[in-house]
Amino acid sequence: MPKRPYDLPPLNALASFEAAARHVSFKAAARELNVTPAAVSHQVKALEAELNCVLFYRAHKGVELTETGAYLLVALQKGFEEISETIGQLRARRARSAVTIRSSTAVSSFWLTPKLAQFWQKYGHIQVAQVVDDFATAASDVDLSIHYGDLTQEPGPCQALFHDRITALGSPHFAERHQITSVEDLAQVPLIHLDAPETGWTDWTEWMAALGCSAELNTAHRVNNYVIALQAAQDDMGAVLGWGGLISDLVERGKLVELVSDTMSSPQDFYIKLHNQSSDRARLVFNWLAREGADRG
């Protein structure tokens, strides 16, 4: 017969003996273990038979530990205390082990949050906390961060999520009202400008120039938040630039439509960076999100 792991008696027998010895009572041990006193007695007898020694003196009024039983109890309690301490540390670490991800408002709203909803369906035991920062700067207090930029200049583990095309978008009502047929036509209609140079996001001047248009532009609204810019466009206030990987859902639902077929390849990538390389949970989230980005491509 093969040896059991660590050459120990059955763990049920050891647990039953420890409870009975600690309480000096089979009945009290049975209540703690939610079994019958007979079951505890059976486990203890089986343990005594395997060890070929007497662990309890049985009397009409109860039981009493033998010297051998007391020796075994001390050893078991020492082992259980070490296991309990380790389990406590793991539980405490889990309580504070939410994986933190820093991203911009737009990335959080239109890409990350929907992805995390899918992530939790598979990994519901892993907590993820989002830190929204419109400049998406790296920080030492987060596990992951999502950026728009040149990932080749980043130290440490990074993975591209998607490389977009930038499109001119407007609400269906806006498109119908203005009947835009060319990039040049866009220069004449209200445009929503994003004033957030720290993000490095392409603006209307850069987009027009990339498509060969140098006309003076119509500035209708200026905002410093991309989510607000998209909402303004949905409210018929003007045309807005759209990054395909972020706003595909708005287009699919008909909230925004392409105003012209011309598009510009995004000069930068959306990418995810792993800061906390010692966290298995952070690495799991990093790899999962990276695969989601790759699947989209």
Sequence and secondary structure as in RCSB ss.txt:
>XXXX:A:sequence
MPKRPYDLPPLNALASFEAAARHVSFKAAARELNVTPAAVSHQVKALEAELNCVLFYRAHKGVELTETGAYLLVA
LQKGFEEISETIGQLRARRARSAVTIRSSTAVSSFWLTPKLAQFWQKYGHIQVAQVVDDFATAASDVDLSIHYGD
LTQEPGPCQALFHDRITALGSPHFAERHQITSVEDLAQVPLIHLDAPETGWTDWTEWMAALGCSAELNTAHRVNN
YVIALQAAQDDMGAVLGWGGLISDLVERGKLVELVSDTMSSPQDFYIKLHNQSSDRARLVFNWLAREGADRG
>XXXX:A:secstr
    GGG   HHHHHHHHHHHHHT HHHHHHHHTS HHHHHHHHHHHHHHHTS  EEEETTEEEE HHHHHHHHH
HHHHHHHHHHHHHHHHHHHHT  EEEEE HHHIIIIIHHHHHHHHHH TTS EEEEE TT    TT SEEEEEE 
GGG  S EEEEE  EEEEEE HHHHHHH   SHHHHTTS EEEE  GGGT   HHHHHHHTT      EEEEES 
HHHHHHHHHTTS BEEEEHHHHHHHHHTTSSEEEEEEEEE SSEEEEEE  TT HHHHHHHHHHHHHHHHH 
